[in-house]
Amino acid sequence: MEILEHEGRSLADAAEQAGPGAPVPACPDWRVRDLLRHTGVVHRWAAGFVADACPTPRPMEEHPDLDGTELLAWYRAGHRALLDTLREAKPDVACWTFLPGAESGLGFWARRQAHETAVHRWDAQAARGGDPTPVATDFAVDGVDELLRGFHARRKSRVRTPEPRVLRIRATDADAVWTVRLSQEPPVTARDAAGDAECEVSGPAAELYLSLWNRLPVPEVTGDQALAELWRETSAVV
């Protein structure tokens, strides 16, 4: 929860410094105002499932027609409400989640919103200018795991190959490696280094985290470069 609190405050501070009209480098169609509207709506959407113990999916609200200081205040209020909701919820609250492997609804939404906010905090700092603050190694490893074994385990994943292929992801500064088996079906990822891989993407966990979310170039690629390019072209989460 501390990470979610820190990342949300840092996002708002960077957005305020950048200004609402600053372009967001990783999202060419977005300005900072779009980033705040999106993340603020996601925070409210997530908090609602926990607060209402909602067992079924429901749509997000429309983005607010706010800008400038009013938009920043709206974002900060939603972030605070999300934190309060998560902290006050019963540990066993039953609610809808959307990634496989969640042990609890509360744990799922706290984790998901921490990573959602961290990536968009990086976006806001990139829009502000200067070097964005890196994420911690352990947090980055968890984020890579969520992306590979959560988001890309769903049928929505577009990372597919006509024939079976194997991609390996390796953090060079942590005991963390993933083997991603690609085919015409959704990727199947194991937290191991079993078998041969045709391509390996490696680097510090914080760089891997942002590169797999298409915020930074891939740190290092060995083997078939086409598999790393396939990831860049098709891995956007929908």
Steps between C-alpha positions, in 0.01 A plus 500: 500500500792731571617464140155588366488805725847620401451437128164678492635807672805505275279470191295802606809704585663424164177575314473835675859585408456389139172680443180352359595555137841328511527201264545152650792342308392136532137578407514722189127576503505616864573822679549511875132586546410171328736312728338650811148436373578139413681413822243680714214308339687170545557577870130565554403190300733279706390647833137433413548123471655482846269751669185334363630141512386493139518145357453582131672727247366847435610785274719791595356848530539753223808720521418827675485828311756657733838660444776688680480532877149352514619186321798463734276536806259242356787257435644543849158449661447175307844372591436574866160330484661190345758482779233545768281231343781247482615569857151480648388188310467161665791274400258236369281736298365312197490702180558472127854480364622460144837324503565133574669394820364762740500366856259767626300787359665748733850380417423504129377861491778631726762337277335597171454862598857527629633392160244704305604809693874431484503471121293815457712684758794420274299643210429820691866544593603435141255770391646738758852444370814370665564141603197327656558330833564125455286246681644270765637164385260277696201705389616483139534120520144478631382726218667287232339194655156664498541599137625165374298258712195722541426730207654281232342181630163639388341430165529873427878472459603559140853361546460196275720307256398264215733230634610430860782731613670561834595838645693541825494806724782530754563761770874540541480657846251260661426129523225528241463334161193417292452264206226615262368235261339658196261343254168575331346492850562751783856489637572250776759632746683313774725652765800286404780455246395156381605393152658692215379844393532648152526854636595642838419850619708597801589798713443659840149432626398866502598536134330175402182615675481821300617347173239222517239773555648668190637801688871434438703313238575137581824496704670204326388237251683180408379249245212564261441876505167449324341367818596814692359707214181293505457592865544870427249488217226289656520514880298816563236411760142526375 
